[in-house]
Amino acid sequence: MVLLLDAYHLGDPLFLTGLARDLAARAGGAVLVHGSGERGERALESLGLLPEAVGGAWATATDEEAAAVERATRALSREIVHELNEAGVSAVRALGADRGLLKRSGGGVVAGKTAWLQTLVGQGVVAVVASLVAAADGGPLAEADPAAATAALAGALEEPVTVLLKKGLPSGGGAVSLAAPPTRAALGDPDGAGRLVASGARVVALPKGALRDAGGAAAVPVSG
């Protein structure tokens, strides 16, 4: 399972506790991908800036700004892994920049060397990947769109992207047409879902709290 941890859910103070509990009950390896979310926004505001998201990530114009977002993302990653470990989940932190995992390409992000990540997941480890990638000029690590990073890793690992619904299953018992890309409204408007669908990645949507059996009836395939 390659799960996108979007800013909406990470902004819920109770979300990580529930996520840890569900992953502990589910067992098995997984890849969780996140960006800086609200943490990055607050870090930029502390510098007297009005943060603007461009391409799914906070725009930074200087090394100082990029470093602030990097620190915020690393802090969030530590918090996520700590919460998972406390619940008995074998979780480790990783960056998109680690071992060539993610790389910038044409303004976007693509998967690089993923064999080591696949080995970890195969051993039952939950890898928490922060979408920080190496900057072209060798400066501080730069935040990449976590939705695009999730899609890139899912494609390389040949797994569907999993997103969490904000509002439970769509009306009609979860019937989402596969004939056309679903709208954000049909998905409960999960952050980044539109970009994931547009990328051609296979996507699975789960109502909140249904992570214990990601392949069960609660999973709703929404594209591909």
Secondary structure, DSSP 8 states (H G I E B T S, - for coil): -EEE--HHHHTSTTHHHHHHHHHHHH-S-EEEEE--HHHHHHHHHTTT----EETTEE---SHHHHHHHHHHHHHHHHHHHHHHHHTT--EEEEETTGGG-EEEETTEEEE---HHHHHHHHTT-EEEEE-EE--TTS-S-EE--HHHHHHHHHHHHT--EEEEESSSS-TTTS---SSS---TTTTT--TTHHHHHHTT--EEEEETT-GGGTTSTT-EEEE-
